[in-house]
Amino acid sequence: MLGVLAAAGLPAAAAPVLGAADLRVLGNPGTGDMMLEYLASLARQATEKRRERLHRIHSESDIRNWQDVNRRSFLEAIGGLPGERTPLRPRATGTLVREGYEVRKIVFESLPEFYVTANLYVPRGGSGPHPAVLSPCGHALNSKAYPEYQRLFIGLVRRGYVVLTWDTVGQGERFQLWDFVFRHRGLTDKSNEHGILGIREYLLGQNLARYLIWDGLRALDYLAALPEVDDHLPGHA
């Protein structure tokens, strides 16, 4: 097991030693499943600890402590978020005019020279400012161009909402592994780029999630600052 952990990039000195109880949890897996089963056992142990913590919550202060601890632990796990909201430098590269709305093609920088491609759906006619929706995309390879997502965006903008959606790193217009000679994705097996990019982040003590989350936060900053958007909550000045 230590050899397997070392091969996975974990220092042998920090690797846990399996005892009899661990072996009982593992059962008798085949050699090809040993790592998977071992990690699954760790996940089960972590889940049990989480349940124990949940059962100790009896007050509002307990809940707030739960939130604070989880937030700090999560941010530490992903290497923290960037500390400075740098200029977004948004620019429109084109506009598609449709019946009752328009789609603006936007590029902004969530970090300096870290470009985010986005589409902004804006109602045409009527009085503004409008309520707004920030709509992230799932794992569709073409991201914001995925037909089912577009039905959502169009349905919202036709009901008077401003909608901002953006491409996640590795999807849509933000492919990172690109073959400039043959002009296609550099991944011959069409695997998800998130995994490959994430492995490289581990070497820096970070996680790709920090950039994905930051893109979303900066997209919200951009959306809230638009003159077409009503950024006031009901009952608030």
C-alpha positions in Angstrom: 0.0 0.0 0.0 2.8 2.4 0.8 4.2 1.8 -2.7 0.8 2.6 -4.2 0.5 5.8 -2.2 4.0 6.9 -3.2 3.2 6.3 -6.8 0.2 8.5 -6.3 2.4 11.3 -5.2 1.9 10.9 -1.4 5.0 10.9 0.8 5.5 7.5 2.4 6.2 9.1 5.8 2.7 10.7 5.8 0.9 7.7 4.5 -1.4 6.0 7.1 -0.5 2.4 8.1 -3.3 -0.1 7.6 -4.2 -2.0 10.7 -6.5 -5.0 11.2 -9.6 -2.7 11.4 -8.7 -1.1 8.1 -8.3 -4.5 6.4 -11.7 -5.6 7.7 -13.2 -2.5 6.1 -11.3 -3.2 2.8 -12.4 -6.8 2.8 -10.4 -8.7 0.2 -10.3 -6.5 -2.9 -8.4 -7.3 -6.0 -5.1 -5.6 -6.5 -6.6 -3.3 -9.1 -9.2 -2.0 -6.6 -7.0 -1.6 -3.5 -6.4 2.2 -3.8 -10.1 2.8 -4.7 -11.3 0.8 -1.8 -8.9 2.4 0.6 -9.9 5.9 -0.4 -13.6 4.8 -0.2 -13.0 3.7 3.4 -11.4 7.1 4.2 -14.5 8.8 2.7 -16.8 6.6 4.9 -14.9 7.6 8.0 -15.0 11.3 7.1 -18.8 11.0 6.5 -19.3 9.4 9.9 -17.3 12.3 11.5 -19.5 14.7 9.7 -22.6 13.1 11.0 -21.3 13.2 14.5 -20.7 17.0 14.1 -24.2 17.5 12.7 -25.7 15.7 15.7 -24.0 18.1 18.1 -25.7 21.2 16.5 -28.3 22.5 18.9 -28.3 26.3 18.5 -27.8 29.1 16.1 -24.2 29.7 17.3 -23.5 26.0 16.6 -24.8 26.4 13.0 -22.7 29.5 12.5 -19.6 27.7 13.8 -20.4 24.8 11.4 -20.5 27.2 8.5 -17.3 29.1 9.5 -15.3 25.9 10.0 -16.5 24.4 6.8 -15.8 27.5 4.8 -12.2 27.8 6.2 -11.5 24.1 5.6 -12.8 24.3 2.0 -10.8 27.5 1.2 -7.7 25.9 2.6 -8.3 22.8 0.6 -8.4 24.7 -2.7 -5.5 26.9 -1.9 -7.6 30.0 -1.1 -9.3 32.4 -3.5 -7.4 35.3 -5.2 -7.2 38.2 -2.8 -7.8 41.1 -5.1 -10.6 42.0 -7.4 -8.6 43.3 -10.4 -10.2 45.3 -13.2 -12.5 43.2 -15.3 -11.8 45.1 -18.6 -15.0 43.8 -20.2 -15.5 44.3 -23.9 -18.3 43.2 -26.3 -17.1 41.4 -29.4 -20.6 41.3 -31.1 -24.3 41.4 -30.7 -27.1 39.1 -31.9 -30.4 40.8 -32.2 -33.4 38.6 -31.7 -37.2 39.2 -31.3 -37.6 40.9 -27.9 -34.0 40.5 -26.7 -30.4 40.7 -27.7 -27.4 38.5 -27.0 -24.1 40.4 -26.3 -20.9 38.4 -26.7 -18.7 39.4 -23.8 -15.0 38.8 -22.8 -13.8 39.9 -19.3 -10.7 39.2 -17.2 -11.5 37.4 -13.9 -7.7 37.8 -13.2 -5.2 39.8 -15.2 -5.0 38.2 -18.7 -7.2 35.3 -17.6 -10.0 35.7 -20.1 -13.6 34.6 -19.6 -16.0 34.3 -22.5 -19.6 35.0 -21.8 -23.0 35.8 -23.2 -25.2 38.5 -21.9 -29.0 38.2 -22.6 -30.7 41.6 -22.4 -34.5 42.3 -22.9 -35.2 44.8 -25.7 -37.9 47.4 -25.0 -39.7 48.0 -21.8 -38.4 49.9 -18.8 -35.4 48.9 -16.9 -33.5 48.3 -14.8 -34.3 44.6 -14.9 -33.9 41.7 -12.4 -30.9 39.5 -13.3 -29.9 35.9 -13.2 -26.3 34.6 -13.1 -26.4 31.2 -14.8 -23.4 28.9 -14.7 -23.2 25.9 -17.1 -22.8 22.3 -16.4 -20.4 19.8 -18.1 -21.6 20.1 -21.7 -18.6 20.3 -23.9 -20.0 23.4 -25.8 -20.9 25.0 -22.5 -23.1 28.1 -23.0 -24.0 27.0 -26.5 -25.6 23.8 -25.3 -29.2 23.9 -26.6 -30.9 23.0 -23.3 -29.0 25.8 -21.5 -30.0 28.3 -24.3 -33.7 27.4 -23.8 -33.3 28.4 -20.2 -31.5 31.7 -21.0 -34.1 32.6 -23.7 -37.0 31.7 -21.5 -35.7 34.0 -18.7 -34.8 37.0 -21.0 -38.2 36.8 -22.6 -39.7 37.2 -19.1 -37.8 40.3 -18.5 -34.5 39.0 -16.8 -31.0 40.0 -17.8 -29.0 36.7 -17.9 -25.3 36.3 -17.8 -23.7 32.9 -18.6 -20.1 32.1 -19.1 -17.8 29.3 -20.3 -16.0 27.2 -17.7 -12.3 26.6 -18.2 -11.9 23.7 -20.6 -15.3 24.1 -22.2 -17.0 26.2 -24.9 -14.6 28.9 -26.1 -12.1 28.2 -23.3 -10.4 25.0 -24.4 -6.9 25.0 -22.9 -5.4 22.0 -24.7 -5.6 23.0 -28.3 -3.8 21.7 -31.4 -3.0 24.8 -33.4 -1.7 22.8 -36.4 -4.8 20.6 -36.9 -7.2 23.1 -35.2 -8.9 20.8 -32.8 -8.8 19.8 -29.2 -5.4 18.4 -28.2 -7.1 15.6 -26.3 -7.3 12.6 -28.6 -9.5 10.7 -26.2 -11.9 13.7 -25.7 -11.4 13.4 -21.9 -12.7 16.2 -19.7 -10.0 18.9 -19.4 -10.9 19.7 -15.8 -9.1 16.5 -14.6 -5.8 17.2 -16.5 -5.8 20.9 -15.5 -6.6 20.0 -11.9 -3.7 17.6 -11.6 -1.3 20.4 -12.6 -2.8 22.6 -10.0 -2.1 20.0 -7.3 1.6 20.5 -8.0 1.2 24.2 -6.9 -0.7 23.3 -3.8 -3.9 24.6 -5.3 -7.1 23.3 -6.9 -8.8 24.2 -10.2 -11.9 25.0 -8.2 -10.4 28.3 -7.0 -10.4 29.6 -10.5 -13.8 28.2 -11.4 -15.3 29.8 -8.3 -13.5 33.1 -8.9 -14.8 33.2 -12.5 -18.3 33.0 -11.0 -17.7 35.7 -8.4 -16.3 38.1 -11.0 -19.1 37.3 -13.4 -21.5 38.4 -10.6 -19.5 41.6 -10.1 -19.8 42.4 -13.8 -23.5 41.6 -13.9 -24.4 43.7 -10.8 -22.6 46.7 -12.2 -24.5 46.8 -15.5 -26.9 49.8 -15.9 -29.6 47.4 -17.2 -29.6 45.5 -14.0 -31.5 46.2 -10.8 -29.0 45.2 -8.1 -31.2 46.4 -5.1 -32.9 43.9 -2.9 -36.6 44.6 -2.0 -36.8 46.8 1.0 -33.2 47.9 0.8 -31.9 51.3 -0.3 
